[in-house]
Structure formats: C-alpha cells, structure tokens
Amino acid sequence: MNTVALLRAESGTSPSGTGSFSYFANFTVLVSNLAFDKIVQVLTHDPISNAWTFHPCTFSASVPGNGELWTLHLGSPPVDQFVIQYQVLGNTFWDNNSGFNYLL
C-alpha cells in the first residue's frame, strides 16, 4: 500500500434553490495508519482567485492492511486542481499525481 493515495475525486454543481447552481467537490483518500496522530489534507487551487488552500479531511473508516479512509466535502469556490498531503510522525507525504497535480 502507498503511504497516501487518492481513491476518488468528483466535482459538479447542484441547484441552490434560488435559480442558480452551487459548486461541490468530494474526495476520498487512503493512508497507511502509521500513528494515531496525523493530518490528512487536500490542497486545492481556485481558478477564479488563483489561490491555493489546505482543507482538512475527516476520518471515515479503518480498512484491512492497516489503512484508513479519510474524506472531504467542499462547497464553493470551484477547484480545478489539487494534491493530497499526509503528515505523520514528523514526516510529510504527498500524492501529487506523479508531479502533475490532479485535475477536476
């Protein structure tokens, strides 16, 4: 198992109820459970403001092989690219799609 890996990412729009649409993005990340204390985050890029922002993931479930699933749901603003960061035991691990960033 990789130390950190993106399992799923999806984005889209949903009706806001006021005649417009709201943006959303969902992420599922798999990490190796190396220690109890850890930080799993998605670093997203907003194409409108050109800003990069960290968003903390939430623990979802333990999986066989000493893994954990972490999830994140985001609303607006939109995301056009992102990478995953995992901090544990004083180390930082990245899943950046082999240096190409993930695109939505």
All heavy atoms as an XYZ file, in Angstrom:
807
protein
N       0.848     -1.178      0.000
C       0.000      0.000      0.000
C       0.896      1.245      0.000
O       1.891      1.300      0.706
C      -0.903      0.001      1.243
C      -1.668      1.282      1.394
S      -2.602      1.599      2.931
C      -3.080      0.071      3.555
N       0.517      2.241     -0.791
C       1.197      3.535     -0.743
C       0.926      4.188      0.607
O      -0.090      3.924      1.243
C       0.694      4.459     -1.847
C       1.113      4.001     -3.222
O       2.097      3.301     -3.372
N       0.356      4.397     -4.223
N       1.797      5.074      1.018
C       1.603      5.786      2.280
C       0.372      6.675      2.213
O      -0.387      6.788      3.171
C       2.852      6.609      2.623
O       3.982      5.733      2.602
C       2.741      7.241      3.989
N       0.155      7.312      1.069
C      -1.031      8.138      0.844
C      -1.427      8.022     -0.624
O      -0.564      8.046     -1.504
C      -0.793      9.616      1.244
C       0.363     10.221      0.483
C      -2.053     10.450      1.052
N      -2.729      7.869     -0.883
C      -3.197      7.725     -2.260
C      -4.620      8.247     -2.390
O      -5.476      7.981     -1.541
C      -3.151      6.265     -2.691
N      -4.863      8.978     -3.454
C      -6.216      9.408     -3.787
C      -6.991      8.187     -4.287
O      -6.516      7.468     -5.169
C      -6.178     10.478     -4.877
C      -7.541     10.901     -5.413
C      -8.322     11.671     -4.361
C      -7.376     11.716     -6.679
N      -8.162      7.947     -3.723
C      -9.023      6.864     -4.208
C     -10.100      7.379     -5.146
O     -10.436      6.736     -6.126
C      -9.698      6.136     -3.047
C      -8.819      5.253     -2.187
C      -9.668      4.516     -1.153
C      -8.057      4.256     -3.031
N     -10.650      8.568     -4.821
C     -11.746      9.092     -5.637
C     -11.838     10.599     -5.460
O     -11.671     11.122     -4.360
C     -13.054      8.437     -5.198
C     -14.253      8.902     -5.964
C     -15.522      8.264     -5.442
N     -16.656      8.853     -6.116
C     -17.500      8.173     -6.863
N     -17.348      6.889     -7.015
N     -18.501      8.780     -7.448
N     -12.146     11.266     -6.560
C     -12.456     12.695     -6.531
C     -13.549     12.943     -7.554
O     -13.527     12.380     -8.651
C     -11.230     13.540     -6.859
N     -14.502     13.756     -7.162
C     -15.594     14.099     -8.074
C     -15.986     15.543     -7.819
O     -15.845     16.050     -6.703
C     -16.789     13.179     -7.882
C     -17.413     13.270     -6.500
C     -18.561     12.309     -6.283
O     -18.965     11.615     -7.231
O     -19.057     12.257     -5.158
N     -16.472     16.180     -8.850
C     -16.941     17.555     -8.693
C     -18.146     17.759     -9.590
O     -18.398     16.992    -10.511
C     -15.839     18.560     -9.040
O     -15.518     18.481    -10.408
N     -18.883     18.808     -9.295
C     -20.057     19.125    -10.101
C     -20.772     20.323     -9.535
O     -20.221     21.082     -8.739
N     -22.010     20.468     -9.964
C     -22.858     21.543     -9.472
C     -24.190     20.953     -9.046
O     -24.601     19.898     -9.523
C     -23.099     22.630    -10.547
O     -23.689     22.019    -11.693
C     -21.808     23.323    -10.938
N     -24.849     21.654     -8.145
C     -26.173     21.254     -7.708
C     -27.041     22.505     -7.611
O     -26.523     23.603     -7.374
C     -26.113     20.527     -6.367
O     -25.549     21.358     -5.385
N     -28.357     22.361     -7.801
C     -29.235     23.532     -7.711
C     -29.176     24.156     -6.318
O     -29.140     23.453     -5.311
C     -30.626     22.959     -7.988
C     -30.406     21.622     -8.597
C     -29.079     21.141     -8.122
N     -29.147     25.467     -6.280
C     -29.082     26.169     -5.000
C     -30.461     26.448     -4.427
O     -30.584     26.826     -3.267
C     -28.324     27.490     -5.157
O     -29.089     28.369     -5.971
N     -31.498     26.307     -5.250
C     -32.856     26.620     -4.809
C     -33.247     28.050     -5.102
O     -34.372     28.454     -4.857
N     -32.292     28.836     -5.621
C     -32.580     30.241     -5.947
C     -32.443     30.501     -7.440
O     -32.304     31.644     -7.856
C     -31.623     31.177     -5.180
O     -30.276     30.873     -5.580
C     -31.754     30.999     -3.679
N     -32.443     29.421     -8.228
C     -32.318     29.580     -9.675
C     -30.888     29.530    -10.165
O     -30.640     29.670    -11.360
N     -29.940     29.361     -9.275
C     -28.542     29.248     -9.676
C     -28.015     27.888     -9.231
O     -28.768     27.054     -8.726
C     -27.709     30.385     -9.081
O     -27.727     30.293     -7.672
N     -26.723     27.690     -9.394
C     -26.119     26.418     -9.030
C     -24.943     26.652     -8.090
O     -24.283     27.669     -8.159
C     -25.636     25.680    -10.289
C     -26.760     25.172    -11.131
C     -27.353     25.977    -12.084
C     -27.235     23.886    -10.955
C     -28.404     25.508    -12.854
C     -28.282     23.401    -11.715
C     -28.869     24.216    -12.665
N     -24.711     25.673     -7.218
C     -23.583     25.715     -6.302
C     -22.587     24.640     -6.693
O     -22.976     23.527     -7.051
C     -24.037     25.462     -4.858
O     -24.905     26.471     -4.430
N     -21.314     24.960     -6.593
C     -20.246     24.032     -6.909
C     -19.994     23.099     -5.714
O     -20.177     23.496     -4.572
C     -18.969     24.819     -7.225
C     -17.772     23.934     -7.378
C     -17.518     23.296     -8.588
C     -16.920     23.693     -6.317
C     -16.429     22.449     -8.721
C     -15.833     22.851     -6.445
C     -15.601     22.233     -7.657
O     -14.535     21.383     -7.774
N     -19.558     21.851     -5.983
C     -19.133     20.954     -4.919
C     -18.000     20.067     -5.417
O     -17.822     19.869     -6.619
C     -20.290     20.078     -4.401
C     -20.718     19.020     -5.378
C     -20.099     17.779     -5.403
C     -21.739     19.264     -6.281
C     -20.482     16.803     -6.305
C     -22.128     18.291     -7.181
C     -21.498     17.053     -7.201
N     -17.229     19.548     -4.472
C     -16.186     18.561     -4.761
C     -16.099     17.607     -3.582
O     -16.206     18.028     -2.433
C     -14.840     19.233     -5.006
N     -15.931     16.315     -3.877
C     -15.793     15.283     -2.852
C     -14.505     14.507     -3.090
O     -14.154     14.227     -4.245
C     -16.979     14.312     -2.901
C     -18.282     14.997     -2.564
O     -18.365     15.712     -1.583
N     -19.294     14.788     -3.383
N     -13.813     14.157     -2.009
C     -12.529     13.460     -2.089
C     -12.527     12.292     -1.112
O     -13.024     12.422      0.010
C     -11.376     14.405     -1.710
C     -11.343     15.671     -2.515
C     -12.057     16.797     -2.102
C     -10.605     15.750     -3.686
C     -12.030     17.960     -2.835
C     -10.580     16.917     -4.425
C     -11.287     18.022     -4.006
N     -11.936     11.171     -1.520
C     -11.688     10.036     -0.642
C     -10.220      9.672     -0.762
O      -9.712      9.478     -1.874
C     -12.563      8.827     -1.010
O     -13.935      9.223     -0.977
C     -12.343      7.680     -0.029
N      -9.528      9.605      0.384
C      -8.086      9.392      0.437
C      -7.805      8.159      1.285
O      -8.439      7.960      2.326
C      -7.387     10.632      1.052
C      -5.903     10.408      1.192
C      -7.696     11.875      0.243
N      -6.844      7.337      0.864
C      -6.387      6.180      1.622
C      -4.995      6.472      2.167
O      -4.109      6.882      1.404
C      -6.335      4.937      0.723
C      -5.744      3.671      1.338
C      -6.618      3.162      2.482
C      -5.575      2.607      0.264
N      -4.804      6.291      3.477
C      -3.485      6.475      4.085
C      -3.104      5.231      4.874
O      -3.963      4.499      5.367
C      -3.417      7.721      5.016
C      -3.745      8.991      4.254
C      -4.315      7.567      6.224
N      -1.800      5.001      5.001
C      -1.293      3.968      5.897
C      -1.391      4.497      7.316
O      -0.987      5.631      7.584
C       0.165      3.645      5.578
O       0.287      3.077      4.312
N      -1.901      3.686      8.218
C      -2.056      4.100      9.610
C      -0.717      3.930     10.323
O      -0.458      2.912     10.942
C      -3.151      3.292     10.295
C      -3.406      3.744     11.709
O      -2.924      4.790     12.135
N      -4.157      2.956     12.443
N       0.142      4.948     10.228
C       1.477      4.890     10.810
C       1.512      5.321     12.270
O       2.443      4.983     12.993
C       2.444      5.748      9.989
C       2.562      5.372      8.506
C       3.511      6.333      7.800
C       3.014      3.934      8.343
N       0.517      6.107     12.694
C       0.424      6.582     14.081
C      -0.978      7.135     14.297
O      -1.690      7.453     13.343
C       1.461      7.666     14.359
N      -1.356      7.251     15.570
C      -2.692      7.769     15.883
C      -2.824      9.234     15.455
O      -3.816      9.630     14.850
C      -2.989      7.621     17.372
C      -4.339      8.151     17.759
C      -5.480      7.415     17.516
C      -4.459      9.399     18.354
C      -6.736      7.906     17.853
C      -5.704      9.903     18.693
C      -6.846      9.149     18.443
N      -1.829     10.068     15.807
C      -1.878     11.491     15.474
C      -1.409     11.706     14.048
O      -0.275     11.355     13.696
C      -0.994     12.308     16.428
C      -1.565     12.358     17.834
O      -2.807     12.420     17.969
O      -0.776     12.333     18.798
N      -2.266     12.291     13.224
C      -1.945     12.541     11.822
C      -2.812     13.664     11.284
O      -3.852     13.986     11.868
C      -2.139     11.286     10.980
C      -3.564     10.758     10.991
C      -3.737      9.471     10.225
C      -3.131      8.282     10.852
N      -3.853      7.609     11.899
N      -2.379     14.245     10.200
C      -3.154     15.269      9.490
C      -3.235     14.833      8.031
O      -2.212     14.568      7.397
C      -2.495     16.656      9.590
C      -2.418     17.102     11.047
C      -3.258     17.676      8.747
C      -1.599     18.367     11.267
N      -4.450     14.744      7.522
C      -4.683     14.435      6.115
C      -5.414     15.638      5.532
O      -6.456     16.047      6.045
C      -5.522     13.149      5.941
C      -5.735     12.840      4.470
C      -4.858     11.980      6.664
N      -4.857     16.215      4.456
C      -5.417     17.435      3.878
C      -5.423     17.356      2.355
O      -4.603     16.668      1.760
C      -4.584     18.653      4.248
C      -4.342     18.852      5.707
C      -3.558     20.107      5.980
O      -4.149     21.111      6.315
N      -2.254     20.075      5.837
N      -6.329     18.124      1.767
C      -6.330     18.325      0.324
C      -5.956     19.783      0.083
O      -6.558     20.691      0.670
C      -7.710     18.002     -0.292
C      -7.698     18.257     -1.789
C      -8.117     16.565      0.012
N      -4.947     19.997     -0.730
C      -4.521     21.345     -1.117
C      -5.159     21.632     -2.470
O      -4.827     20.986     -3.465
C      -2.994     21.427     -1.194
C      -2.392     22.746     -1.646
C      -2.784     23.893     -0.719
C      -0.877     22.630     -1.745
N      -6.108     22.576     -2.491
C      -6.876     22.852     -3.705
C      -6.496     24.197     -4.309
O      -6.073     25.114     -3.614
C      -8.391     22.853     -3.422
O      -8.699     23.932     -2.521
C      -8.845     21.528     -2.845
N      -6.712     24.297     -5.613
C      -6.481     25.539     -6.350
C      -7.813     26.073     -6.860
O      -8.576     25.351     -7.506
C      -5.541     25.289     -7.538
C      -5.277     26.516     -8.332
N      -5.907     26.778     -9.522
C      -4.457     27.568     -8.086
C      -5.479     27.931     -9.991
N      -4.602     28.436     -9.139
N      -8.084     27.339     -6.560
C      -9.288     28.029     -7.032
C      -8.915     28.785     -8.310
O      -8.096     29.711     -8.263
C      -9.769     29.005     -5.957
C     -10.928     29.885     -6.391
O     -11.287     29.906     -7.584
O     -11.485     30.573     -5.518
N      -9.485     28.417     -9.481
C      -9.105     29.068    -10.727
C      -9.554     30.523    -10.829
O      -8.988     31.291    -11.606
C      -9.790     28.213    -11.800
C     -10.962     27.615    -11.098
C     -10.510     27.401     -9.675
N     -10.527     30.921    -10.027
C     -11.018     32.303    -10.086
C     -10.073     33.246     -9.349
O      -9.668     34.279     -9.876
C     -12.451     32.386     -9.525
C     -13.389     31.552    -10.410
C     -12.923     33.837     -9.440
C     -14.764     31.338     -9.833
N      -9.691     32.889     -8.123
C      -8.813     33.756     -7.335
C      -7.338     33.396     -7.493
O      -6.472     34.124     -7.029
C      -9.176     33.667     -5.854
O      -8.840     32.383     -5.342
N      -7.051     32.247     -8.118
C      -5.689     31.731     -8.296
C      -5.021     31.421     -6.955
O      -3.810     31.422     -6.836
C      -4.827     32.689     -9.123
C      -3.621     31.992     -9.705
O      -3.674     30.812    -10.052
N      -2.509     32.708     -9.808
N      -5.840     31.132     -5.918
C      -5.320     30.849     -4.574
C      -5.272     29.345     -4.323
O      -6.128     28.597     -4.792
C      -6.202     31.518     -3.528
N      -4.247     28.915     -3.551
C      -4.139     27.538     -3.075
C      -4.552     27.517     -1.610
O      -4.118     28.370     -0.827
C      -2.709     27.036     -3.216
C      -2.323     26.733     -4.621
C      -1.761     27.588     -5.526
C      -2.460     25.481     -5.293
N      -1.540     26.942     -6.716
C      -1.956     25.644     -6.596
C      -2.965     24.231     -4.920
C      -1.944     24.601     -7.516
C      -2.952     23.201     -5.837
C      -2.449     23.394     -7.123
N      -5.391     26.526     -1.211
C      -5.902     26.453      0.149
C      -5.889     25.017      0.654
O      -6.302     24.104     -0.076
C      -7.353     26.990      0.205
O      -7.394     28.291     -0.368
C      -7.862     27.047      1.634
N      -5.434     24.805      1.907
C      -5.498     23.494      2.549
C      -6.880     23.288      3.158
O      -7.427     24.198      3.781
C      -4.457     23.370      3.665
C      -3.081     23.057      3.176
C      -2.107     24.037      3.142
C      -2.752     21.767      2.761
C      -0.821     23.747      2.702
C      -1.472     21.469      2.317
C      -0.510     22.451      2.292
N      -7.420     22.072      3.004
C      -8.701     21.687      3.596
C      -8.505     20.367      4.326
O      -8.140     19.370      3.699
C      -9.778     21.512      2.518
C      -9.968     22.718      1.670
N     -10.765     23.774      2.050
C      -9.453     23.047      0.467
C     -10.740     24.690      1.104
N      -9.949     24.274      0.136
N      -8.731     20.330      5.649
C      -8.529     19.088      6.403
C      -9.590     18.043      6.083
O     -10.771     18.364      5.951
C      -8.620     19.530      7.859
C      -9.414     20.793      7.823
C      -9.139     21.437      6.503
N      -9.157     16.809      5.963
C     -10.059     15.678      5.745
C     -10.535     15.149      7.097
O      -9.951     15.439      8.136
C      -9.341     14.563      4.991
S      -8.823     15.028      3.326
N     -11.575     14.341      7.061
C     -12.162     13.733      8.249
C     -12.007     12.224      8.160
O     -12.256     11.637      7.099
C     -13.654     14.096      8.346
O     -13.788     15.516      8.362
C     -14.284     13.519      9.595
N     -11.633     11.609      9.282
C     -11.530     10.150      9.316
C     -12.881      9.539      8.983
O     -13.913      9.964      9.490
C     -11.065      9.681     10.700
C     -11.090      8.187     10.857
C     -10.061      7.414     10.350
C     -12.154      7.563     11.476
C     -10.082      6.030     10.476
C     -12.185      6.190     11.617
C     -11.151      5.418     11.106
N     -12.853      8.504      8.134
C     -14.090      7.842      7.726
C     -14.158      6.397      8.213
O     -15.162      5.986      8.785
C     -14.225      7.890      6.208
O     -15.392      7.234      5.790
N     -13.076      5.613      7.975
C     -13.115      4.196      8.356
C     -11.723      3.591      8.312
O     -10.854      4.048      7.568
C     -14.021      3.428      7.400
N     -11.535      2.539      9.103
C     -10.331      1.714      9.002
C     -10.583      0.652      7.939
O     -11.715      0.188      7.765
C     -10.033      1.026     10.336
O      -9.708      1.981     11.317
N      -9.527      0.263      7.225
C      -9.652     -0.757      6.185
C      -8.559     -1.807      6.393
O      -7.542     -1.529      7.050
C      -9.569     -0.148      4.763
C     -10.731      0.799      4.512
C      -8.260      0.584      4.548
N      -8.750     -3.011      5.866
C      -7.738     -4.064      6.027
C      -6.362     -3.613      5.536
O      -6.255     -2.770      4.635
C      -8.279     -5.207      5.167
C      -9.752     -4.981      5.123
C      -9.920     -3.488      5.130
N      -5.316     -4.190      6.110
C      -3.960     -3.838      5.712
C      -3.423     -2.620      6.426
O      -2.508     -1.959      5.941
N      -4.030     -2.272      7.594
C      -3.597     -1.125      8.386
C      -3.791      0.202      7.663
O      -2.990      1.118      7.778
C      -2.137     -1.272      8.847
C      -1.834     -0.387     10.035
O      -2.678     -0.172     10.897
N      -0.629      0.149     10.075
N      -4.868      0.309      6.894
C      -5.166      1.545      6.181
C      -6.335      2.283      6.805
O      -7.076      1.737      7.631
N      -6.475      3.535      6.415
C      -7.594      4.370      6.847
C      -8.124      5.153      5.658
O      -7.351      5.609      4.812
C      -7.164      5.368      7.924
C      -6.767      4.732      9.230
C      -6.354      5.763     10.269
O      -6.069      6.934      9.919
O      -6.314      5.387     11.446
N      -9.446      5.327      5.626
C     -10.089      6.180      4.635
C     -10.405      7.525      5.286
O     -10.924      7.569      6.405
C     -11.380      5.546      4.121
C     -11.240      4.252      3.349
C     -12.619      3.726      2.959
C     -10.366      4.436      2.128
N     -10.077      8.579      4.571
C     -10.359      9.948      5.001
C     -11.132     10.622      3.883
O     -10.862     10.384      2.706
C      -9.060     10.693      5.290
C      -8.359     10.200      6.519
C      -7.752      8.989      6.691
C      -8.213     10.889      7.744
N      -7.235      8.884      7.954
C      -7.500     10.037      8.621
C      -8.606     12.142      8.202
C      -7.182     10.416      9.925
C      -8.281     12.511      9.497
C      -7.580     11.652     10.344
N     -12.104     11.478      4.248
C     -12.954     12.109      3.243
C     -13.017     13.622      3.449
O     -12.746     14.138      4.535
C     -14.380     11.537      3.286
O     -14.936     11.752      4.588
C     -14.394     10.049      2.945
N     -13.425     14.281      2.372
C     -13.606     15.739      2.400
C     -14.717     16.099      1.435
O     -14.749     15.593      0.307
C     -12.306     16.440      1.982
C     -12.374     17.953      1.778
C     -12.704     18.687      3.071
C     -11.065     18.472      1.195
N     -15.632     16.951      1.880
C     -16.663     17.535      1.020
C     -16.458     19.049      1.026
O     -16.404     19.660      2.095
C     -18.070     17.197      1.509
C     -19.128     17.952      0.772
N     -19.548     17.589     -0.489
C     -19.811     19.067      1.098
C     -20.459     18.455     -0.902
N     -20.641     19.364      0.046
N     -16.350     19.629     -0.163
C     -16.194     21.082     -0.299
C     -17.352     21.666     -1.083
O     -17.822     21.062     -2.044
C     -14.901     21.422     -1.050
C     -13.583     21.129     -0.369
C     -12.435     21.474     -1.307
C     -13.465     21.929      0.915
N     -17.767     22.854     -0.700
C     -18.698     23.637     -1.496
C     -17.893     24.644     -2.309
O     -16.710     24.447     -2.572
N     -18.504     25.750     -2.673
C     -17.820     26.786     -3.443
C     -16.658     27.338     -2.652
O     -16.677     27.306     -1.422
C     -18.798     27.908     -3.770
O     -19.802     27.406     -4.610
N     -15.631     27.869     -3.286
C     -15.449     28.119     -4.715
C     -15.019     26.863     -5.473
O     -14.681     25.851     -4.860
C     -14.334     29.176     -4.732
C     -13.501     28.855     -3.547
C     -14.488     28.352     -2.505
N     -14.989     26.950     -6.795
C     -14.608     25.783     -7.591
C     -13.140     25.407     -7.404
O     -12.326     26.212     -6.966
C     -14.868     26.236     -9.034
C     -14.794     27.719     -8.984
C     -15.289     28.116     -7.620
N     -12.846     24.161     -7.734
C     -11.483     23.622     -7.673
C     -11.136     23.121     -9.067
O     -11.923     22.395     -9.667
C     -11.400     22.455     -6.667
C     -10.069     21.757     -6.740
C     -11.706     22.924     -5.262
N      -9.968     23.513     -9.592
C      -9.570     22.979    -10.897
C      -8.425     21.977    -10.798
O      -8.255     21.139    -11.672
C      -9.243     24.095    -11.887
C      -8.024     24.916    -11.505
O      -7.551     24.815    -10.351
O      -7.535     25.684    -12.359
N      -7.632     22.055     -9.715
C      -6.570     21.086     -9.497
C      -6.301     20.954     -8.001
O      -6.660     21.829     -7.218
C      -5.303     21.464    -10.261
C      -4.735     22.818     -9.926
C      -3.508     23.143    -10.746
O      -2.582     22.339    -10.824
N      -3.502     24.316    -11.364
N      -5.657     19.835     -7.625
C      -5.421     19.595     -6.208
C      -4.336     18.542     -6.034
O      -3.982     17.823     -6.975
C      -6.715     19.134     -5.508
C      -7.219     17.811     -5.976
C      -6.870     16.637     -5.316
C      -8.033     17.721     -7.088
C      -7.331     15.411     -5.751
C      -8.500     16.488     -7.531
C      -8.152     15.337     -6.856
N      -3.811     18.462     -4.792
C      -2.870     17.429     -4.366
C      -3.264     17.014     -2.947
O      -3.987     17.734     -2.260
C      -1.394     17.894     -4.402
C      -0.973     18.252     -5.817
C      -1.153     19.054     -3.464
N      -2.771     15.847     -2.507
C      -3.078     15.329     -1.181
C      -1.822     15.408     -0.320
O      -0.726     15.078     -0.777
C      -3.532     13.857     -1.248
C      -4.640     13.657     -2.283
C      -3.942     13.355      0.131
C      -5.905     14.396     -2.022
N      -1.987     15.845      0.937
C      -0.871     15.903      1.883
C      -1.223     15.072      3.120
O      -2.346     15.149      3.624
C      -0.602     17.338      2.315
C       0.592     17.456      3.262
C       0.679     18.816      3.911
O      -0.186     19.182      4.690
N       1.722     19.559      3.574
N      -0.239     14.289      3.594
C      -0.403     13.445      4.783
C       0.783     13.711      5.696
O       1.929     13.477      5.316
C      -0.464     11.981      4.352
C      -0.492     10.944      5.455
C      -1.133     11.166      6.663
C       0.105      9.707      5.260
C      -1.173     10.187      7.653
C       0.063      8.719      6.238
C      -0.569      8.966      7.427
O      -0.608      7.998      8.402
N       0.523     14.218      6.918
C       1.574     14.496      7.892
C       1.433     13.526      9.053
O       0.358     13.427      9.665
C       1.457     15.929      8.407
C       1.656     16.978      7.359
C       1.451     18.380      7.903
O       1.293     18.589      9.101
N       1.438     19.357      7.014
N       2.532     12.802      9.350
C       2.518     11.826     10.433
C       3.951     11.570     10.895
O       4.876     11.560     10.080
C       1.833     10.512      9.995
C       2.573      9.850      8.863
C       1.607      9.567     11.153
N       4.151     11.413     12.204
C       5.463     11.101     12.790
C       6.566     12.054     12.322
O       7.701     11.653     12.097
C       5.859      9.655     12.458
C       4.940      8.564     13.022
C       5.345      7.209     12.479
C       4.955      8.582     14.540
N       6.232     13.335     12.158
C       7.216     14.329     11.738
C       7.557     14.297     10.265
O       8.450     15.021      9.825
N       6.868     13.473      9.483
C       7.099     13.378      8.042
C       5.902     13.914      7.274
O       4.771     13.865      7.759
C       7.320     11.916      7.623
C       8.567     11.338      8.239
O       9.653     11.857      8.064
N       8.404     10.255      8.997
N       6.149     14.403      6.068
C       5.083     14.849      5.180
C       5.157     14.030      3.905
O       6.204     13.959      3.256
C       5.222     16.349      4.850
O       5.168     17.098      6.074
C       4.108     16.811      3.930
N       4.029     13.397      3.561
C       3.911     12.601      2.349
C       2.907     13.275      1.421
O       1.932     13.856      1.882
C       3.424     11.179      2.679
C       4.323     10.443      3.623
C       4.066     10.440      4.986
C       5.429      9.752      3.151
C       4.892      9.759      5.868
C       6.267      9.069      4.032
C       5.992      9.073      5.384
N       3.166     13.195      0.121
C       2.304     13.828     -0.881
C       1.825     12.801     -1.892
O       2.555     11.885     -2.242
C       3.069     14.911     -1.642
C       3.473     16.076     -0.814
C       4.647     16.224     -0.130
C       2.728     17.265     -0.570
N       4.668     17.436      0.521
C       3.499     18.094      0.261
C       1.469     17.707     -0.977
C       3.063     19.341      0.695
C       1.040     18.952     -0.560
C       1.832     19.754      0.270
N       0.613     12.981     -2.361
C       0.143     12.325     -3.575
C      -0.198     13.462     -4.530
O      -1.214     14.135     -4.378
C      -1.075     11.438     -3.326
C      -1.559     10.755     -4.609
O      -0.963     10.991     -5.687
O      -2.537      9.992     -4.535
N       0.712     13.701     -5.465
C       0.540     14.820     -6.403
C       0.442     14.327     -7.843
O       0.807     15.037     -8.779
C       1.671     15.837     -6.254
C       3.027     15.254     -6.569
O       3.141     14.096     -6.981
N       4.069     16.040     -6.395
N      -0.043     13.089     -8.013
C      -0.224     12.529     -9.352
C       1.088     12.515    -10.113
O       1.162     12.971    -11.245
C      -1.319     13.309    -10.105
C      -1.812     12.589    -11.336
O      -1.694     11.374    -11.449
N      -2.369     13.346    -12.267
N       2.139     12.044     -9.445
C       3.480     11.948    -10.044
C       4.004     13.298    -10.528
O       4.668     13.396    -11.554
C       3.488     10.927    -11.182
O       3.148      9.647    -10.695
N       3.659     14.374     -9.776
C       4.148     15.704    -10.097
C       3.291     16.491    -11.069
O       3.628     17.612    -11.435
N       2.145     15.934    -11.479
C       1.290     16.606    -12.459
C       0.024     17.217    -11.847
O      -0.804     17.751    -12.564
C       0.892     15.642    -13.582
C       2.054     15.231    -14.433
C       2.691     14.024    -14.224
C       2.539     16.076    -15.431
C       3.781     13.641    -14.989
C       3.621     15.709    -16.203
C       4.250     14.495    -15.987
N      -0.132     17.120    -10.517
C      -1.357     17.548     -9.828
C      -2.566     16.827    -10.414
O      -2.556     16.430    -11.583
C      -1.565     19.054     -9.870
C      -0.505     19.814     -9.123
O       0.332     19.238     -8.441
N      -0.524     21.137     -9.247
N      -3.573     16.636     -9.604
C      -4.840     16.065    -10.076
C      -5.683     17.186    -10.627
O      -5.679     18.296    -10.093
C      -5.565     15.354     -8.941
C      -4.929     14.063     -8.533
C      -4.129     13.989     -7.400
C      -5.128     12.914     -9.283
C      -3.540     12.789     -7.027
C      -4.545     11.709     -8.911
C      -3.747     11.656     -7.781
O      -3.161     10.480     -7.415
N      -6.437     16.926    -11.684
C      -7.297     17.917    -12.306
C      -8.760     17.524    -12.145
O      -9.091     16.347    -12.237
C      -6.970     18.056    -13.792
C      -5.525     18.412    -14.140
C      -5.340     18.449    -15.655
C      -5.125     19.738    -13.513
N      -9.604     18.521    -11.905
C     -11.046     18.298    -11.869
C     -11.681     19.077    -13.011
O     -11.241     20.137    -13.371
C     -11.654     18.774    -10.549
C     -11.409     17.894     -9.341
C     -11.979     18.560     -8.087
C     -12.064     16.542     -9.512
